[in-house]
Every structure is written in C-alpha cells, then in structure tokens.
C-alpha cells in the first residue's frame, strides 16, 4: 500500500489559488522555486534532494491518485562500485560463479552503455549516471532500505554486468520509503494534479499550468521545472510515431498498469526541446491478458518451441534469457503473436519438477515451480490465451496455424532435441526439450511495453536541450523521460538501469538546480 497520508490533494493547491487571487497583481496562483512533474522514483528523488540539500521550496505534481510511477514495479537498482558490492567478496550467484565474474568498475559500466548502444549513448549522461550510481544505494540504505543481494538479472546471460542491487520489499517498498522521506523533508506533493503545459518568458521556464481535481486551471510559478512523467510508453499514438518497431501500437498488450502517456515529452517539445533518439522502448513478452508473475506467463516465457502464426519456427528461443531481446523478437512478428509450445512432460516439469529453466527476475524466479499452471491453462482456454489438444494436428488447428507446416516444424525440432544439436537456430542443447508426449499445449505470447526508454534530449547536467544542444534555461528531464543511455533497445546487460537511472538522474538534476538557484 502507498504511504498513507503522504500527499496533499489537489484541493489544497486550489485553496492556495483562491488566496492568491485576492491579490490582483499576482501572475501565479502559487509559487515554488522548483516544480517536479511526476511522482515516480525520478521526480521524488529530485524533490528529496532539493528539500534536504538546499533552502529552496519544492513541490511534486502527480496526475494520479497515488505516487510511484513505473518505479513501483522495479525489482533492482543498478550501481557500480557501491558499498554493497565492496562488502561482498564476489557477486551473489546460485551455484558455481562463472569464471571471470566480478563487480564492474565505473569505467566498465559506462563502456557497456556505449558498446551496447552502438555508440549512440550520450557519454556525458552515461558517465554522470555510472559515477554517481553508488550514492543512490547509500541514500536508500540511509533511509532504512536493506539489500538482499547484488547479482545479475538472468543467470544464463554471461554478458551481464553484476550491477543488480535487489532491495528488501522491491520497488513498491522503496517508493513508499522515499515518499515518506520527501514529506518529512517538507516536499509538498499534490496528487490528482496533472501538469498541462510549461510557462516561458524570454525563452526561460518560469512556471507550469496544471489542473486540479475539479478541472480548474492553476498557474504555478517556478524557477526550474523537472520533467519526470516516465515517457510515452502508454500513448499508442506516440508509440506509432516514434517507435522503430512497426505495428507494435496495434499488437501491444498492457501488462503493467502505468499511465506514462508522454505528458513531459509533449510539454518539452512545445518549448523547443529536441526529441533525438526518442524511439527506444522497453518491451517484454507476456502471455496474452495475463500478469508477468502468473504461472501461465512463466511457462510461456520459457525457451520452449516458439512458432509464429504461420506455424513456423523463427528464432533461437534462448533469447528468453533477456526479456528486452525477447520483447523485440515477439514485437517484430507482423501480427505480434508468438505461440510457445509445450508437451505434457514440459508442463509436468514446470508444474512440479525442476521448474523454470530461465528466470524473469522476481516475477519468475529461476528453477521455480508453477503449481497452478494446469489450472491457469484451463482458465485461459476459452479466451484463446492458451490451447490444448491430444494431437499435434489438433493443436495446430486450435492455434489457427497451417497443420502441415506445424507438423514439419515439430518433427524437425524433435530431431534436433534427440541429436542435442540445433543446426537451424543454434539453440543450446540444455534448452532443447522435445514436444512428443500428449496432451500438447501452447500459450499466446504478445509484446508488452513496460516503459519507453528513449526520451527528451538532455546534456550531462540533465538540462533539456534544443536541436543545437543548447540548454533550455530552467528545464530538466530525468528518468525514462530523458534520453542518453540507449540505442534502439533497453540494455539488460546492465540490469537495474531504469530504476537506478531514475533515482540518480533525479538527484543530479536537483543538484544542478541548487548550484544555479541557491
């Protein structure tokens, strides 16, 4: 549950407005030194830093009833050279630690963003984040957060850096703690108060137009504004306009109920911000209509035999080790649909045997059984999220794929499983599980946009810039609102980046504001 009593409702700011209106010459209904738009991890981190490290007044405008944003779904926080890493002799890892596994340096941290993005990352932004990421861990520890382990996200992905700091209680607990800290530090948090547009004067940001819970307009003066609305991942018009993946706006399934609708992007563009490299999305594959942590999604996410709507196999299913790559793989199907095929032996193994072959963080722990799997499959049969048949032909008909094509694919796949070698897609032998024992099952997997991760162009101080890379005075963008770390895809090689960047960027933007205003 969110921190009870932590926020002021929009009616309070409406009261302030009524008091201000008694003085006719006031240009604004209420004034703060800094306004943070968005109450997720990045917005609250900026506000907390302002409140605890300066005498500047600061408020948070949150359009929803509760704060939290995408950060409440975060599992871990990215950092390099942290105190938690220094306290451990080696990374936490189930079983024998792979040769060469180590905690990365700041330099290795930065270099991975540069390499993975094919040199499209902004080195200023990447360095600012990496070299200050460890402080984020210490700040949370100071607020009472305990970290259970420091590891990677997918244990069969040796390329990952060991940056994933998993907190007790995960993202929701961290956001509750941070919200309480903000309120105790004197931050005014107004919920049900969406920002509408930025107010400028001579090219400088001087305020925000917002709306109270009753739909009344209010003008809030500010010397600096921090955009922290989480990007545009839930705005399908923007997704269609900016994403490099065709048709994902039509095939997307909303597995995480966030409201990141591009408010900050729209406001920034209106005052001259440059939307360079904005199209990157963080995508995950998910069983149609189900939650990420459900047993049926856990089963469908495994590196089973995957076929498209033509009944053809199309990839090395070990891509499931990286949810970002999996999301891209599924999203690139013309209709955004992939069938994950299992036989009775596979379902039994997942339900009561060795469990999952690959994990999905805390949503699907590795080697975790799924005791409700059969029941979930039965429940999903009527709405077409799952299929079941006593024959391969019957399963093909249920899925609506070409019977002969699918039969041939299954036969060839079983031959590869028997040989322990996949000549077609080079899938590792340990993931080659035959589809032979009836009954046969399939789940329908679709792409789900978790958040956009390409955003408004910024510099190393997190100032929003125009097309000439000139900072717009008084305007900042943080978290997934900002660009600078990614190329076309979220980098799971550095796990915990979205959450770590949110908190670190918010703090660094706040400190630059303090340096210019205090």
ZAMARGU-4260 file (C-alpha; in steps of 0.2 Angstrom, whole numbers, plus 5000, padded with zeros to 4 digits):
<rodrens>
0) 5000/5000/5000 | 5006/5018/4996 | 5012/5028/5011 | 4995/5034/5019 | 4994/5052/5022
5) 5009/5056/5012 | 5002/5068/5000 | 4991/5084/4999 | 4976/5083/4987 | 4973/5095/4973
10) 4960/5104/4983 | 4974/5111/4994 | 4983/5119/4979 | 4966/5125/4974 | 4964/5134/4991
15) 4981/5142/4988 | 4975/5148/4972 | 4959/5156/4979 | 4970/5165/4992 | 4982/5171/4979
20) 4968/5178/4968 | 4963/5190/4981 | 4979/5200/4976 | 4975/5205/4958 | 4993/5209/4953
25) 5000/5191/4956 | 5004/5182/4940 | 5004/5165/4948 | 4991/5156/4959 | 5006/5149/4969
30) 5025/5149/4968 | 5039/5137/4971 | 5057/5138/4967 | 5056/5120/4959 | 5042/5110/4952
35) 5044/5092/4949 | 5031/5085/4937 | 5029/5066/4941 | 5029/5057/4957 | 5039/5042/4952
40) 5056/5037/4958 | 5065/5051/4947 | 5053/5065/4952 | 5053/5061/4971 | 5072/5059/4971
45) 5074/5076/4963 | 5062/5084/4976 | 5070/5075/4991 | 5087/5081/4986 | 5081/5099/4984
50) 5072/5098/5001 | 5087/5091/5010 | 5102/5099/5002 | 5095/5117/5000 | 5083/5130/5007
55) 5073/5130/4990 | 5055/5127/4990 | 5049/5112/4980 | 5033/5103/4976 | 5028/5087/4966
60) 5014/5087/4954 | 5006/5069/4952 | 4992/5067/4940 | 4986/5050/4948 | 4978/5047/4965
65) 4995/5040/4971 | 5013/5042/4968 | 5025/5029/4962 | 5025/5028/4944 | 5035/5014/4935
70) 5047/5013/4949 | 5035/5003/4960 | 5037/4988/4948 | 5056/4989/4948 | 5065/4974/4956
75) 5083/4980/4957 | 5093/4996/4956 | 5109/4997/4945 | 5125/5004/4953 | 5144/5001/4951
80) 5157/5002/4964 | 5144/5003/4978 | 5146/5000/4997 | 5136/4984/4995 | 5147/4977/4981
85) 5163/4982/4992 | 5155/4972/5007 | 5154/4956/4997 | 5169/4945/4991 | 5160/4941/4975
90) 5143/4943/4966 | 5128/4933/4973 | 5125/4919/4962 | 5116/4902/4963 | 5128/4888/4961
95) 5146/4890/4955 | 5151/4908/4950 | 5156/4909/4931 | 5174/4912/4928 | 5179/4930/4927
100) 5163/4936/4936 | 5166/4952/4945 | 5158/4968/4951 | 5161/4981/4937 | 5171/4997/4939
105) 5163/5014/4934 | 5173/5013/4918 | 5166/4996/4913 | 5149/5002/4917 | 5150/5017/4906
110) 5158/5007/4892 | 5144/4994/4891 | 5131/5008/4888 | 5142/5014/4874 | 5145/4997/4866
115) 5128/4991/4868 | 5120/5006/4860 | 5132/5005/4845 | 5139/5022/4851 | 5123/5031/4851
120) 5123/5034/4870 | 5127/5051/4876 | 5144/5049/4885 | 5141/5064/4897 | 5124/5056/4903
125) 5132/5039/4904 | 5146/5045/4915 | 5135/5056/4926 | 5125/5041/4930 | 5138/5027/4932
130) 5150/5038/4943 | 5136/5043/4954 | 5126/5027/4955 | 5133/5020/4970 | 5127/5035/4980
135) 5109/5030/4976 | 5112/5014/4986 | 5119/5023/5001 | 5105/5036/5001 | 5092/5022/5001
140) 5102/5012/5015 | 5102/5028/5025 | 5083/5028/5023 | 5082/5011/5030 | 5082/5000/5014
145) 5091/4984/5016 | 5099/4975/5000 | 5097/4956/5000 | 5109/4953/4985 | 5120/4960/4971
150) 5119/4950/4956 | 5113/4949/4938 | 5095/4948/4931 | 5097/4932/4920 | 5109/4919/4926
155) 5112/4912/4909 | 5117/4928/4902 | 5136/4929/4905 | 5137/4946/4896 | 5128/4955/4910
160) 5137/4966/4922 | 5134/4962/4941 | 5125/4979/4945 | 5108/4972/4950 | 5105/4978/4969
165) 5089/4969/4975 | 5081/4979/4989 | 5070/4971/5003 | 5052/4974/4998 | 5057/4978/4980
170) 5051/4994/4971 | 5035/4997/4980 | 5043/4997/4997 | 5057/5009/4991 | 5044/5021/4984
175) 5034/5021/5000 | 5050/5025/5010 | 5056/5038/4998 | 5038/5046/4998 | 5038/5047/5017
180) 5056/5054/5017 | 5050/5068/5005 | 5035/5073/5015 | 5046/5073/5031 | 5059/5084/5022
185) 5045/5097/5018 | 5041/5092/5000 | 5023/5097/4995 | 5016/5083/4985 | 5000/5086/4976
190) 4990/5071/4968 | 4976/5072/4956 | 4985/5087/4949 | 4991/5084/4931 | 5003/5097/4923
195) 4996/5104/4906 | 5010/5115/4899 | 5025/5125/4903 | 5026/5143/4905 | 5040/5153/4897
200) 5046/5170/4897 | 5060/5176/4886 | 5065/5158/4882 | 5066/5153/4900 | 5055/5142/4910
205) 5045/5152/4923 | 5031/5140/4928 | 5018/5127/4925 | 5000/5127/4920 | 4991/5112/4930
210) 4974/5106/4933 | 4966/5102/4950 | 4954/5088/4953 | 4939/5098/4948 | 4947/5103/4931
215) 4951/5120/4936 | 4966/5128/4929 | 4980/5134/4940 | 4996/5143/4936 | 5011/5138/4947
220) 5027/5149/4946 | 5044/5140/4946 | 5062/5145/4944 | 5065/5127/4937 | 5055/5113/4932
225) 5060/5094/4932 | 5050/5083/4919 | 5048/5066/4927 | 5032/5059/4919 | 5040/5042/4914
230) 5040/5044/4895 | 5027/5039/4882 | 5025/5020/4883 | 5006/5020/4886 | 5002/5033/4872
235) 5000/5022/4857 | 4999/5037/4845 | 5017/5042/4851 | 5022/5024/4850 | 5017/5023/4832
240) 5025/5040/4829 | 5042/5037/4837 | 5045/5018/4838 | 5056/5009/4826 | 5046/4993/4828
245) 5031/4993/4815 | 5014/4989/4821 | 5018/4987/4840 | 5005/5001/4843 | 4992/4988/4837
250) 4999/4972/4844 | 5004/4978/4861 | 4996/4971/4877 | 4997/4982/4893 | 5004/4970/4907
255) 5009/4984/4919 | 4995/4997/4923 | 5005/5013/4922 | 5000/5029/4914 | 5015/5036/4906
260) 5007/5045/4891 | 5020/5057/4885 | 5015/5072/4895 | 5033/5078/4898 | 5038/5074/4880
265) 5023/5085/4874 | 5027/5099/4885 | 5045/5099/4881 | 5043/5098/4863 | 5031/5113/4864
270) 5045/5124/4871 | 5059/5119/4858 | 5066/5103/4866 | 5074/5091/4853 | 5067/5073/4853
275) 5083/5064/4847 | 5084/5045/4848 | 5067/5045/4856 | 5060/5029/4849 | 5068/5016/4861
280) 5055/5005/4871 | 5057/4993/4885 | 5047/4978/4879 | 5043/4961/4887 | 5034/4946/4880
285) 5019/4941/4890 | 5005/4928/4889 | 4990/4937/4882 | 4979/4945/4895 | 4990/4939/4910
290) 5001/4946/4923 | 5020/4945/4922 | 5021/4934/4938 | 5007/4922/4933 | 5011/4904/4931
295) 5005/4903/4913 | 5016/4918/4908 | 5031/4910/4917 | 5028/4894/4906 | 5025/4903/4890
300) 5041/4914/4893 | 5052/4898/4894 | 5063/4894/4879 | 5051/4881/4873 | 5047/4878/4855
305) 5041/4895/4848 | 5031/4897/4832 | 5023/4912/4823 | 5005/4912/4816 | 5011/4903/4801
310) 5016/4889/4811 | 5035/4892/4808 | 5049/4892/4820 | 5059/4909/4818 | 5072/4911/4832
315) 5084/4904/4845 | 5072/4903/4859 | 5086/4905/4872 | 5083/4924/4868 | 5071/4922/4883
320) 5086/4925/4894 | 5085/4943/4890 | 5067/4950/4892 | 5072/4965/4882 | 5078/4955/4867
325) 5063/4943/4869 | 5051/4958/4868 | 5059/4964/4852 | 5059/4947/4845 | 5040/4945/4848
330) 5036/4963/4843 | 5044/4960/4826 | 5032/4947/4821 | 5020/4955/4809 | 5005/4952/4820
335) 5014/4952/4836 | 5009/4935/4841 | 5020/4920/4845 | 5015/4903/4851 | 5025/4895/4865
340) 5023/4876/4863 | 5024/4863/4876 | 5020/4844/4879 | 5014/4835/4894 | 5032/4832/4900
345) 5036/4850/4899 | 5021/4855/4909 | 5024/4842/4922 | 5042/4848/4924 | 5037/4866/4926
350) 5022/4862/4937 | 5031/4850/4950 | 5048/4846/4943 | 5063/4856/4941 | 5053/4872/4937
355) 5058/4886/4926 | 5074/4884/4915 | 5076/4903/4914 | 5070/4917/4926 | 5062/4934/4924
360) 5069/4942/4940 | 5056/4941/4954 | 5042/4939/4943 | 5048/4921/4938 | 5062/4915/4949
365) 5074/4903/4941 | 5070/4885/4945 | 5054/4890/4952 | 5039/4878/4950 | 5022/4884/4944
370) 5010/4873/4955 | 4994/4882/4947 | 5000/4880/4929 | 4987/4867/4923 | 4973/4877/4932
375) 4978/4893/4923 | 4980/4884/4906 | 4962/4878/4908 | 4956/4895/4913 | 4964/4903/4898
380) 4957/4891/4885 | 4940/4900/4882 | 4948/4917/4878 | 4962/4910/4867 | 4977/4914/4878
385) 4981/4895/4879 | 4977/4880/4868 | 4977/4861/4872 | 4975/4846/4861 | 4978/4827/4861
390) 4987/4828/4844 | 5000/4840/4835 | 4987/4842/4821 | 4973/4846/4834 | 4985/4859/4842
395) 4989/4867/4825 | 4970/4869/4822 | 4967/4876/4839 | 4980/4889/4836 | 4974/4893/4819
400) 4991/4889/4810 | 4994/4878/4795 | 4994/4860/4800 | 5007/4853/4789 | 5019/4867/4792
405) 5017/4865/4810 | 5019/4846/4810 | 5035/4848/4800 | 5042/4860/4812 | 5039/4849/4827
410) 5046/4834/4818 | 5062/4844/4814 | 5063/4851/4831 | 5061/4834/4840 | 5075/4828/4829
415) 5086/4842/4835 | 5082/4838/4853 | 5086/4820/4850 | 5103/4825/4842 | 5106/4838/4856
420) 5111/4850/4842 | 5100/4863/4834 | 5108/4867/4817 | 5093/4878/4812 | 5094/4892/4825
425) 5109/4886/4836 | 5098/4884/4852 | 5109/4877/4867 | 5107/4859/4870 | 5101/4861/4888
430) 5086/4871/4882 | 5081/4858/4869 | 5066/4849/4876 | 5055/4838/4864 | 5037/4840/4860
435) 5032/4822/4860 | 5020/4817/4874 | 5002/4821/4873 | 4992/4831/4878 | 5000/4846/4869
440) 4999/4864/4875 | 5003/4882/4868 | 5001/4899/4875 | 4999/4915/4865 | 5013/4927/4869
445) 5012/4946/4864 | 5023/4961/4866 | 5020/4972/4881 | 5028/4989/4883 | 5034/4992/4900
450) 5041/5009/4898 | 5048/5020/4884 | 5067/5022/4887 | 5072/5035/4873 | 5066/5052/4878
455) 5069/5070/4878 | 5087/5076/4873 | 5097/5081/4888 | 5115/5086/4892 | 5126/5079/4906
460) 5118/5091/4919 | 5101/5084/4914 | 5096/5100/4906 | 5084/5099/4892 | 5092/5105/4876
465) 5086/5111/4859 | 5091/5104/4842 | 5108/5114/4843 | 5112/5105/4860 | 5109/5122/4869
470) 5101/5120/4886 | 5083/5127/4888 | 5085/5138/4904 | 5076/5131/4919 | 5070/5114/4911
475) 5077/5097/4916 | 5072/5079/4911 | 5075/5064/4922 | 5072/5045/4922 | 5064/5037/4907
480) 5059/5055/4902 | 5076/5058/4896 | 5087/5050/4883 | 5106/5046/4883 | 5109/5028/4889
485) 5102/5018/4875 | 5102/5015/4856 | 5086/5006/4850 | 5084/4994/4865 | 5084/4994/4884
490) 5101/4987/4890 | 5098/4972/4901 | 5117/4969/4900 | 5117/4982/4914 | 5102/4976/4925
495) 5093/4988/4935 | 5097/5003/4924 | 5080/5010/4923 | 5077/5011/4941 | 5095/5016/4945
500) 5095/5030/4932 | 5078/5036/4938 | 5085/5040/4956 | 5102/5045/4951 | 5097/5057/4937
505) 5083/5065/4948 | 5097/5068/4962 | 5109/5075/4949 | 5097/5087/4941 | 5092/5093/4958
510) 5110/5097/4962 | 5112/5107/4946 | 5097/5117/4950 | 5103/5120/4968 | 5120/5126/4960
515) 5111/5139/4949 | 5097/5145/4961 | 5104/5143/4979
</rodrens>
